[in-house]
Amino acid sequence: MKTAYIAILAAAIPAAAWAQSAVDAQQISQPDFRGTARFMSMGGAFSALGGDLSTLGQNPAGIGVYRNSEIGVTLGIDMQSSKTDPNASFPYKNSQTKASCNNFGYVGATRLDGALRTFNWGVSYGRAASFNRVYRGYVPQTQTSQTNYIAAFTTASGATPADLDFGNNYNPYLDSGEDWLSILAYSSFLINGNETGGFNGLYDHETSGDALYYVNEQGYVDEYNITFGGNVSDVVYWGLGFGITDLNYTRSVYYDESMGNAWIPAFDANGNQAGMTNGSAGYDLSSWKHINGTGWNIKLGVIVKPINELRLGFAVHTPTWYHLTQQYNGEVSAEFTPTDYNGNALGSRRTFNEYTDDAYFNWHFKAPWKFMVGAAGVIGGRAILSVDYEYDAYGDMSISTPMYVNGFDTGFESNDALNQDIKNYYKSSNIVRLGAEFRVTPQLSVRAGYNTQTSNTTSDAQQSVVQVATSGVDTSYSLDKNTYYITAGLGYRYQAWYVDLAYVYKHRESTFHAYTDFDGFKAPQSSLVDTNSSIVISTGFKF
């Protein structure tokens, strides 16, 4: 049974006041599928196979399979496309094309006598994730307004107009603990104080409105791996890897609302607010957020070959522990025109433009840990079939924020409110990978694969049973549903040199929410489908 919306809203306020949110954690830990052309053309099902540079970032035991040294590089081109409300007569479309270096690395193989047949080491760079996505949409009829949502959580927080208003030597952005979006909205008259001591938004019971939005996400996670491994009696292959990650994420959002018969501020001849009146209202809220930092993790893995035709693989990755810096700001442009209920103007239009200070915060983040198992079979010495299962523990992510004692920063402590939000919004995700390779000739191979990932969003978040709190001045968020990849490729070997080619098709379904549902009102939301066609080429030498 759904909990009362206003109670949920009040409970969400402590999280909303933080500079970070559970949504931030998800945005910078989105799953992705990247690697060498051979790896990607076989759906990434390499947990039990090894012998590929990508396995240094997947199952480090794959380095033990190497009998010779290798150096290689992978380049790719991504052709991205997104559709908002794809089943509509005229869906909104956006596309972009990006080039990247997916992977490069080196493996050194040292042959030994005795049970330990080889001891290998390797270093690699890989693009672990790309956040690039651009989409936009239109909501022809809104049931409420973002301003009413801001007014509701500002009222629930206990803030007063005096807390939000600028005064002599008083800047509420820097001198108060109030939510920055509340301050920005109050400064631009998107929310206004009422006689009960709370705040009202612009949307009234006779108001009609529509909305536009534009979202631009850019960024990446790059991972640098140092891996050691070996071969024990050609039966057990082991690996230990250390990963260092470099994260960079930027999100820019533009949200616009237009309303008729709205409840707008009235002004006297001197330009001072003199109550409220009926009129038309329009505003746009622009927000910008940037998160960057570094992290580290450890990977352990083993591959067992009980017979030549069968390999079994297992690997576990610790969480990636990040130290992050977050920045954000926002700006509002608003205009108000007094009208009668037929929309006829009764006075002159008033315009306002306000912007926040620049926020700058540090925080610590523990990304999901994961484990994977796989099996691969060799058929007739010419064909390979492989299958993997991976478990990613998104519900176990956690955030630590600065702790202050008497105004002094004393380190970081676990933020219980945000970590509870993580458990409310996100759950573990399951990934299944299938791959096949057939050697047509000793030099030429053909490959195919499939990769599917289940949603990491809880049903409570998808169905708006819980309020979803965001950070900064961006109220929007997206919730991913299932994702799948279809892959194919070719490989060619000539003595020590190889070249591989892959085509990868990605299909991801999501829902965009302009803000969370509140007080029984449905916030604007749209279905979102983004697809990505990638061409990947790898080349290298074994020696």
ABEGO torsion letter per residue (X at the ends): XBBBAAAAAAAAAAAAABABBAAAAAAAABBBBBEBAAAAAAGGBAAAAEGBAAAAABBAAAAAABABBBBBBBBBBBBBBBBBGAABABBBBBBBBBBBBABBBBBBBBBBBEABABBBBBBBBBBABBABBBBBBBBABBABBAAAAAAAAAAAAGBBAAAABBBBGBBAAAABABBAAAAAAAAAGABBBBAAGBBBBABBAABBBBBBBBBBBBEBBBBBBBBBBBBBGGABBBBBBBBBBBBBBBBBBBBBBBBBGBBBBBBBAAGBBBEBBBEBBBBBBBBBBBBBEBBBBBBBBBBBBABAABBBBBBBBBBBBBBBBBBBBBBBBBBBBBBBAAGBBABBBBBBBBBBBBBBBBBBBBBBBBBBBBBBBBBGGABBBBBBBBBBBAAABBBBBBBBBGGBBAEBBBBAAAAAAAAAABBBBBBBBBBBBBBABAABBBBBBBBBBBBABBAAAAAGABBBBBBEABABBBBBBBBBBBBBBBBBBBEABBBBBBBBBBBBBBBBBABBBBGGBBBBBBBBBBBBBBBBBBBBBBX
